[in-house]
Amino acid sequence: MIETTVLDFELSNTFQEYKAYMEAPEQQVMFSEMGVKIFYLGVSQENPKRATVIFQGPENVLYDIFMNPQTKPIVEASGHIYEGTLITRWLAD
C-alpha cells in the first residue's frame, strides 16, 4: 500500500534553507532510492519556524526511518528539529 506521511515540526534554520536542503539533488536521489516522493513542503503562516512536509511512499518506510534514533543527526542536518515532531500516517489502496 501507499502511505502518506505528514510531518509537522519546528525549524532551527529558515524555511528557505530547509527547502533548499530537501530539494538538493543528493536528497532527491536518496528519496528516489527509497521509493518516496515529497508531495508537499510548506511553512506555517503563523510561525515561520514551523514547517509541514507530506511524503508518499511504501508503507512504513518513512516512519521507520524517522523513528530510528540513529537517523536523528541526518534529520536535524536539514534544520528539522526532531523533538516535538508530530507524525500522522495515512493509507490508500
Secondary structure, DSSP 8 states (H G I E B T S, - for coil): -EEEEEEEEEBSS-HHHHHHHHHSHHHHHHHHHHT-EEEEEEE-SS-TTEEEEEEEEETTHHHHHHH-GGGHHHHHTTTB--TT-EEEEEEE-
